[in-house]
């Protein structure tokens, strides 16, 4: 990528790469850059696949599709630069205002079919529909322009990684895609039907359902949208159910056919956005939860203004109630029925160092850091890293800091508490222990941190050592017999939520105990814990030879380290606070 594009903030972390906002400095316009994870397969093959798929996508043209400006491959891997569509996310619209009206649902259905049909000649079926990437722009007339902001991007990832992952929202997946088949026109018809159902119901009933359960539910007769939104005409309800038929041959057989049979809405047009001239008397001043509205000097205001003021309190309450639902909307990415990926989060290795103690003073002046620090057990607290200032140093001890071992660090703006630190195959770290109490041979210690995979799939937590583990499932690391993996039973990082991982290291017993979300999982012994004067570091995301192992990127946040063993009660309290 040349200097023409000034890369800005990270907009979103996807299962297959990152979205960045950027500026085209040549013509002063904002663009979006998708940076894919670099494939590990044959370089010539994946580069050819990337260039071919990107060129195909660039031929797709419709007002509801971002324009592809350019694509390329540089030292950081493949990237695509596209038009940045400034729009409201469909799920945000549902949270703020509830289900779509009949006319809005008709608009959504009609435009989704039109967009997909327009893109069909490119040879690319979207195959990964997700309401978090459906944008809408409201016009003054009341009509809306819908867009698919990530059209085709997941399919390119599948091709260059030679993968069969499904990368869309699981409640929109077609039965045949759930069985591992490729996306097709008929699978997209199913997904559009589910998307319209989602919009008209204000949130699909399968949002919080596992993929295995969804596969079974798909076999049942689909329920009518009228059970969730009684205002939808029967003709529209039957059309949606035909779109969602389990057997592909029972659906409409093309986007064009589905459009031809889409019932015209009874509501013939949207309500224009305009003020009314009607007036009525109101009190001189009335207060809402969001603002104070002063009446006109005549004691009268327009009906539109008065209605807005009266509605503000109800709207605020509704938004608060809907906010919880929005959290479930934000977990779209799954691995379609395929098993978990081994995830290497943190590795405990040999430690050595001096006797110097570190003070537990709090030098970070931010109120947020102070509040977070004050909630932690103070006795023996060595370091607390919150990453909010995009720093690798501890908030309470700036001399204790992570050291990048390869690429420069990048931070997620969607951390558990503010920003988080991203671990991936090019970014891993070590924490020097020399000069801290943990450098002493007799010191037990505890490490606790929060972690969330950047793919919405459950993943195993493992620890790696150069010595065999004494208990639990232990084996030589695949492709690296010098390292031994301990994979505790039930040590699973849930893909859709933040998980708290706590590791208690008893130096005298040469034992490591792992906790997930405040509950003890398993303990195992390892002689390497007390092999001194070799590696006075804790390694995060790699082994002690600084070799990367984990296959899936994660974000970590709120890392704390104590020079003692925390009790079960304290660890449970950390999770519950």
C-alpha positions in Angstrom: 0.0 0.0 0.0 1.5 3.3 -1.0 1.6 6.6 0.9 -1.6 7.8 -0.7 -3.7 6.3 2.0 -3.4 7.5 5.6 -4.6 4.7 7.8 -6.6 5.8 10.8 -8.4 4.1 13.6 -9.4 0.4 13.8 -13.1 0.3 13.0 -13.8 -3.4 13.5 -12.2 -6.7 14.2 -13.5 -9.4 11.9 -13.0 -13.2 11.9 -10.8 -12.9 8.9 -9.1 -9.5 9.3 -9.5 -5.9 10.4 -11.4 -2.9 9.1 -9.6 0.4 9.3 -10.8 3.9 8.5 -8.4 5.7 6.2 -8.1 8.8 4.1 -7.3 9.0 0.4 -4.9 12.0 0.6 -4.9 12.5 -3.1 -8.6 13.4 -3.4 -9.4 14.0 0.3 -12.0 11.3 0.8 -12.5 8.7 3.5 -12.2 5.1 2.6 -12.2 1.8 4.4 -9.3 -0.7 4.3 -9.8 -4.4 5.0 -6.5 -6.0 6.0 -6.7 -9.8 5.7 -4.7 -12.2 7.8 -1.8 -13.5 5.7 -2.5 -17.1 4.6 0.0 -19.8 5.6 -0.4 -21.9 2.5 1.4 -21.9 -0.9 2.1 -18.2 -1.5 1.7 -18.2 -5.3 -1.6 -20.1 -5.0 -3.2 -17.8 -2.4 -1.9 -14.6 -4.2 -3.5 -15.8 -7.4 -6.7 -16.6 -5.6 -6.8 -13.2 -3.9 -6.2 -11.2 -7.1 -8.8 -13.2 -9.0 -11.5 -13.0 -6.3 -10.8 -9.3 -5.6 -11.0 -8.5 -9.4 -14.4 -10.4 -9.6 -15.7 -8.4 -6.6 -14.7 -5.1 -8.2 -17.1 -5.9 -11.1 -20.2 -5.9 -8.8 -22.0 -2.6 -9.1 -25.1 -1.4 -7.2 -25.8 1.7 -5.0 -26.1 -0.8 -2.1 -22.6 -2.1 -2.6 -19.4 -0.3 -1.6 -17.2 0.5 -4.6 -13.9 -1.4 -4.7 -11.2 1.1 -5.4 -8.1 -1.1 -5.4 -6.6 -4.2 -3.9 -3.1 -5.4 -3.4 -0.5 -7.4 -1.3 2.3 -5.9 0.6 4.6 -6.9 3.5 1.6 -7.0 5.9 -0.4 -9.2 3.6 -3.4 -8.8 1.3 -5.7 -5.7 1.5 -8.8 -4.2 -0.2 -9.6 -0.5 -0.3 -13.3 0.3 -0.6 -15.8 3.1 -0.4 -16.7 4.0 3.1 -20.5 4.1 3.3 -21.7 6.4 6.1 -24.8 4.7 7.3 -26.7 3.4 10.3 -26.3 -0.3 11.2 -29.5 -2.3 10.9 -29.0 -3.7 14.4 -28.5 -0.2 15.8 -31.8 0.8 14.2 -33.6 -2.1 15.8 -32.1 -1.3 19.2 -33.1 2.3 19.1 -36.5 2.0 17.5 -37.7 -1.5 17.7 -39.0 -3.8 14.9 -39.2 -2.5 11.3 -42.6 -1.4 10.0 -44.2 -3.4 7.3 -43.0 -0.9 4.7 -39.5 -0.9 6.1 -39.4 -4.7 5.9 -40.6 -4.6 2.3 -37.9 -2.1 1.5 -35.3 -4.3 3.2 -36.5 -7.5 1.3 -36.7 -5.8 -2.1 -33.3 -4.1 -1.9 -31.4 -7.2 -0.5 -32.7 -9.2 -3.4 -31.8 -6.5 -5.9 -28.3 -6.1 -4.5 -27.7 -9.8 -4.6 -29.0 -10.1 -8.1 -26.9 -7.2 -9.3 -23.8 -8.9 -7.8 -24.5 -12.3 -9.3 -22.7 -11.7 -12.6 -19.4 -11.2 -10.6 -19.6 -14.9 -9.7 -19.5 -14.1 -6.0 -22.3 -15.1 -3.6 -22.1 -13.2 -0.4 -22.6 -16.4 1.7 -22.1 -14.6 5.1 -25.0 -12.3 5.7 -24.9 -10.4 9.0 -27.2 -7.7 10.2 -24.2 -5.9 11.8 -23.0 -5.2 8.2 -26.4 -4.1 6.8 -26.3 -0.3 6.6 -29.3 2.0 6.0 -29.6 5.7 5.1 -32.9 7.4 5.8 -34.0 9.9 3.2 -36.1 13.0 3.9 -39.0 11.3 2.1 -38.9 8.5 4.7 -37.6 5.9 2.2 -34.4 4.1 3.1 -31.4 3.0 1.1 -30.0 -0.3 2.4 -26.5 -1.6 1.7 -24.3 -4.7 2.4 -21.1 -3.1 3.6 -19.0 -6.3 3.7 -20.3 -8.0 0.5 -17.9 -10.6 -0.8 -15.2 -10.1 1.8 -15.7 -13.3 3.7 -15.7 -15.3 0.4 -12.3 -13.9 -0.5 -11.0 -15.0 2.9 -12.4 -18.5 2.3 -10.6 -18.7 -1.0 -7.2 -17.5 0.0 -7.2 -19.7 3.2 -8.8 -22.6 1.3 -11.3 -22.7 4.2 -14.8 -24.0 4.6 -15.6 -21.7 7.5 -19.0 -20.0 7.7 -18.3 -16.4 8.6 -21.8 -14.9 8.9 -24.5 -14.7 11.6 -25.4 -18.2 12.6 -29.2 -17.5 12.8 -29.0 -16.6 9.1 -27.1 -19.6 7.8 -29.0 -21.9 5.4 -29.4 -25.6 6.2 -27.2 -26.6 3.3 -24.4 -24.2 4.3 -24.6 -25.6 7.9 -23.9 -29.0 6.3 -20.8 -27.6 4.7 -22.0 -26.9 1.2 -20.9 -23.8 -0.7 -23.0 -20.6 -0.8 -25.5 -20.4 -3.7 -28.4 -18.3 -4.9 -30.8 -20.5 -3.0 -28.8 -20.3 0.2 -28.8 -16.5 -0.1 -32.6 -16.5 -0.6 -32.9 -18.4 2.7 -30.6 -15.9 4.5 -32.5 -12.9 3.1 -35.7 -14.4 4.4 -34.2 -14.9 7.9 -32.8 -11.3 7.7 -36.2 -9.8 6.9 -37.7 -11.9 9.7 -35.0 -10.6 12.1 -35.8 -7.0 11.1 -39.6 -7.3 11.4 -39.4 -9.1 14.7 -36.8 -6.7 16.2 -34.4 -9.5 16.9 -34.4 -13.1 15.6 -35.5 -15.7 18.2 -32.4 -17.8 17.3 -29.9 -15.1 18.1 -28.7 -16.7 21.3 -29.1 -20.3 20.1 -26.1 -22.5 19.4 -25.4 -23.7 15.8 -26.2 -27.3 16.7 -29.6 -26.3 18.0 -30.2 -24.0 15.0 -29.6 -27.0 12.7 -32.3 -28.9 14.5 -34.7 -25.9 14.6 -34.3 -25.5 10.8 -36.0 -28.9 10.2 -39.2 -27.7 11.9 -42.0 -25.9 10.2 -40.9 -22.2 10.3 -43.0 -20.0 12.6 -44.9 -17.1 11.0 -43.6 -13.5 11.6 -47.1 -12.6 12.7 -46.4 -14.5 16.0 -43.8 -11.8 16.7 -45.3 -8.8 14.9 -49.1 -9.0 14.5 -49.1 -6.0 12.1 -47.5 -7.9 9.3 -50.0 -9.0 6.6 -50.5 -12.7 6.0 -49.2 -12.5 2.4 -45.9 -11.1 3.6 -45.7 -13.7 6.4 -46.2 -16.5 3.8 -43.6 -15.0 1.5 -41.0 -14.9 4.3 -41.7 -18.6 5.1 -41.2 -19.7 1.5 -37.9 -17.9 1.5 -37.0 -19.8 4.7 -38.1 -23.2 3.5 -35.8 -26.0 4.7 -35.5 -27.8 1.4 -34.0 -25.5 -1.3 -36.4 -26.8 -3.9 -39.3 -25.4 -1.8 -37.9 -21.8 -1.9 -38.2 -19.3 -4.7 -35.6 -20.5 -7.3 -34.0 -17.1 -8.1 -33.7 -13.6 -6.8 -35.8 -12.4 -9.6 -38.6 -14.9 -8.8 -38.5 -13.9 -5.1 -38.8 -10.2 -6.1 -41.7 -10.9 -8.5 -43.7 -12.6 -5.7 -42.8 -10.1 -2.9 -46.2 -8.7 -1.8 -46.7 -5.0 -2.2 -47.0 -3.4 1.3 -50.4 -2.3 2.5 -48.7 0.8 3.8 -48.2 2.4 0.4 -45.4 4.8 1.4 -43.2 5.7 4.3 -44.0 8.7 6.5 -42.0 11.7 5.3 -39.7 13.4 7.8 -41.3 16.9 8.1 -42.7 19.1 10.8 -46.4 19.8 11.2 -48.0 23.2 11.7 -50.5 22.0 14.2 -50.1 23.5 17.7 -51.5 23.1 21.2 -50.9 24.5 24.6 -48.1 23.1 26.8 -46.5 24.1 30.1 -43.9 26.8 29.9 -41.0 24.4 30.5 -41.0 20.6 30.8 -38.0 18.4 31.5 -37.2 15.0 29.9 -34.3 12.6 30.6 -32.3 14.0 27.7 -33.0 17.7 27.6 -35.1 20.7 28.8 -37.5 22.0 26.2 -38.4 25.7 26.6 -41.9 26.6 25.1 -42.3 29.4 22.7 -43.2 32.8 24.2 -46.8 32.3 23.2 -47.0 29.2 25.3 -47.4 27.0 22.2 -45.1 24.7 20.3 -45.5 22.7 17.1 -47.1 19.2 17.5 -43.9 17.7 16.3 -41.8 19.3 19.0 -44.2 18.6 21.7 -44.5 14.9 20.7 -40.7 14.6 20.6 -40.5 16.0 24.2 -43.2 13.7 25.5 -41.7 10.7 23.8 -38.1 11.3 25.0 -38.6 9.6 28.4 -40.2 6.5 26.8 -37.5 6.3 24.2 -34.8 6.5 26.8 -36.3 3.6 28.7 -36.8 1.5 25.6 -33.2 2.1 24.5 -32.0 0.9 27.9 -34.1 -2.2 27.6 -32.9 -2.9 24.1 -29.2 -2.3 24.9 -28.9 -5.8 26.4 -30.2 -7.2 23.1 -27.6 -5.3 21.2 -24.9 -7.3 22.9 -26.3 -10.5 21.4 -26.3 -8.9 18.0 -22.6 -8.3 18.2 -21.5 -12.0 18.1 -21.9 -12.9 14.5 -18.9 -15.1 13.6 -18.9 -18.9 14.0 -17.0 -21.8 12.7 -19.6 -23.8 10.9 -19.9 -26.9 12.9 -16.1 -27.6 12.9 -14.2 -28.2 16.2 -12.3 -25.7 18.3 -8.9 -24.4 17.4 -6.0 -24.8 19.9 -5.3 -21.4 21.4 -2.0 -20.6 23.1 -2.6 -17.7 25.4 0.1 -17.6 28.0 3.1 -19.7 28.8 4.8 -20.1 32.2 8.5 -20.7 31.9 11.6 -20.7 34.1 12.2 -17.6 36.1 15.2 -15.9 37.8 16.3 -12.5 39.0 17.3 -10.4 41.9 15.7 -9.7 45.3 14.6 -6.1 44.6 11.0 -5.4 45.6 8.7 -3.2 43.5 6.5 -0.6 45.2 2.7 -0.9 44.8 2.3 2.8 44.1 -0.3 4.0 41.6 1.3 6.4 39.1 -1.4 6.4 36.4 -3.5 9.5 37.0 -6.6 8.6 35.1 -9.8 8.1 37.2 -10.6 5.0 35.3 -7.3 3.3 36.0 -7.6 4.3 39.7 -11.0 2.8 39.9 -10.0 -0.4 38.3 -6.9 -0.7 40.5 -8.8 0.0 43.6 -11.1 -3.0 42.9 -8.1 -5.5 42.9 -6.7 -7.3 45.9 -3.9 -4.9 47.0 -1.6 -7.3 48.9 1.2 -8.4 46.7 -0.1 -6.6 43.5 3.0 -6.2 41.3 1.5 -4.9 38.0 -1.8 -4.0 36.4 -1.9 -3.4 32.6 -5.1 -1.9 31.2 -3.8 -0.9 27.8 -6.2 2.1 27.7 -3.4 4.6 26.9 -2.1 2.2 24.2 0.8 1.5 26.6 2.5 -1.8 27.4 3.6 -0.6 30.8 1.8 -1.3 34.1 -0.6 1.5 35.3 0.8 1.2 38.8 4.5 0.4 38.0 5.7 1.9 34.7 9.0 0.1 35.0 7.2 -3.2 34.4 6.2 -3.4 30.8 5.6 -6.0 28.0 8.3 -6.3 25.3 7.1 -6.8 21.7 8.9 -9.7 20.2 8.0 -9.2 16.5 5.7 -6.6 15.0 4.7 -3.4 16.8 1.6 -3.7 19.0 -1.9 -2.8 17.9 -4.7 -2.2 20.2 -8.4 -2.9 19.9 -10.9 -0.2 20.8 -13.3 -2.9 21.8 -11.5 -4.1 24.9 -13.3 -5.3 28.0 -12.6 -2.0 29.7 -11.6 0.6 27.2 -8.9 -0.6 24.8 -7.4 -4.1 24.7 -4.1 -5.6 23.3 -4.3 -7.8 20.2 -2.4 -11.1 20.1 -2.0 -12.6 16.6 0.6 -14.5 14.6 2.8 -11.5 14.2 2.3 -9.9 17.6 3.4 -11.6 20.8 5.2 -10.5 23.9 7.3 -11.3 27.0 7.2 -9.7 30.4 10.6 -9.4 32.1 10.7 -10.5 35.8 14.2 -9.5 36.7 14.1 -7.0 39.5 10.6 -8.0 40.6 9.6 -10.2 43.6 8.5 -12.9 41.1 12.1 -13.2 40.0 12.9 -14.9 43.4 13.1 -18.6 43.3 10.8 -19.0 46.3 8.0 -16.7 45.3 4.6 -18.0 44.3 2.6 -15.8 42.0 -0.8 -15.3 40.3 -1.6 -13.9 36.8 -5.1 -12.9 35.8 -6.4 -11.4 32.6 -9.5 -11.2 30.4 -9.5 -12.6 26.9 -11.9 -12.8 24.0 -11.2 -14.6 20.7 -11.6 -12.5 17.6 -13.5 -15.4 16.0 -16.8 -16.3 17.5 -15.8 -19.9 18.3 -14.9 -21.7 21.5 -11.2 -22.4 21.8 -9.1 -24.5 24.1 -6.7 -22.9 26.6 -3.3 -24.6 26.8 0.0 -24.1 28.6 3.3 -25.1 27.0 6.6 -26.1 28.6 9.9 -27.7 27.7 9.2 -30.3 30.4 6.4 -32.8 30.4 3.3 -32.0 32.5 2.6 -34.4 35.3 -1.2 -34.4 35.3 -4.0 -33.9 32.8 -3.9 -34.2 29.0 -0.3 -33.7 28.0 1.4 -34.3 24.7 4.2 -33.1 22.6 3.4 -30.0 20.7 2.4 -30.8 17.1 5.4 -30.1 14.8 7.6 -29.1 17.8 8.5 -32.1 19.9 10.8 -29.9 22.1 7.6 -28.4 23.7 5.0 -30.2 25.7 1.3 -29.1 25.8 -1.0 -29.3 28.7 -4.6 -28.9 27.7 -6.7 -29.0 30.9 -10.1 -30.6 30.5 -12.9 -27.9 30.4 -10.4 -25.1 30.0 -12.4 -23.5 27.2 -12.5 -19.9 26.1 -16.0 -19.0 24.9 -15.9 -17.3 21.6 -18.8 -14.9 22.1 -17.9 -13.4 25.5 -15.0 -12.1 27.6 -13.5 -14.8 29.8 -11.3 -14.3 32.8 -8.3 -16.6 32.9 -6.4 -16.9 36.2 -3.1 -18.9 36.6 -1.7 -19.6 40.1 1.9 -20.8 40.1 3.1 -22.5 43.3 6.9 -22.4 42.9 7.6 -24.7 45.9 5.2 -27.4 44.6 6.2 -26.9 41.0 2.5 -26.7 40.2 0.2 -24.5 38.0 -3.5 -24.2 38.6 -5.8 -22.7 36.0 -9.2 -21.0 36.7 -11.7 -19.9 34.1 -14.3 -17.2 35.0 -13.4 -17.6 38.7 -13.8 -21.4 38.9 -10.9 -23.8 39.3 -10.4 -26.0 36.3 -7.3 -28.2 36.9 -3.8 -28.3 38.3 -0.6 -29.9 37.0 3.0 -30.1 38.0 6.0 -29.1 35.8 9.7 -29.2 36.8 10.4 -26.3 34.5 8.7 -23.9 36.9 11.8 -24.0 39.2 14.5 -24.2 36.5 16.2 -20.9 37.4 18.5 -18.5 35.6 17.4 -19.4 32.1 14.4 -17.3 31.1 13.4 -14.6 33.6 10.2 -13.9 31.6 6.6 -14.7 31.2 5.8 -15.2 27.5 2.4 -14.2 26.2 1.3 -15.6 22.8 4.6 -17.6 22.1 6.9 -20.1 23.6 10.3 -19.4 25.3 12.0 -19.7 22.0 9.8 -16.8 20.8 8.0 -19.1 18.4 4.3 -18.3 17.6 1.9 -21.2 18.0 -1.7 -20.2 18.4 -3.8 -20.2 15.2 -6.5 -17.7 16.1 -6.0 -14.0 17.1 -7.4 -12.8 20.5 -7.7 -9.6 22.4 -6.6 -9.5 26.1 -7.3 -6.8 28.6 -7.0 -6.0 32.4 -3.9 -8.1 33.1 -2.9 -8.2 36.8 0.0 -10.0 38.5 0.5 -10.7 42.2 3.6 -12.1 43.9 1.6 -14.6 45.9 -1.1 -17.2 45.4 -4.6 -15.7 45.4 -7.2 -17.8 47.2 -10.2 -19.4 45.5 -12.4 -16.8 47.2 -10.3 -13.9 45.9 -10.3 -15.3 42.4 -14.0 -15.8 42.4 -14.4 -12.2 43.6 -12.3 -10.9 40.8 -14.6 -12.4 38.3 -17.8 -11.3 40.0 -16.9 -7.7 40.7 
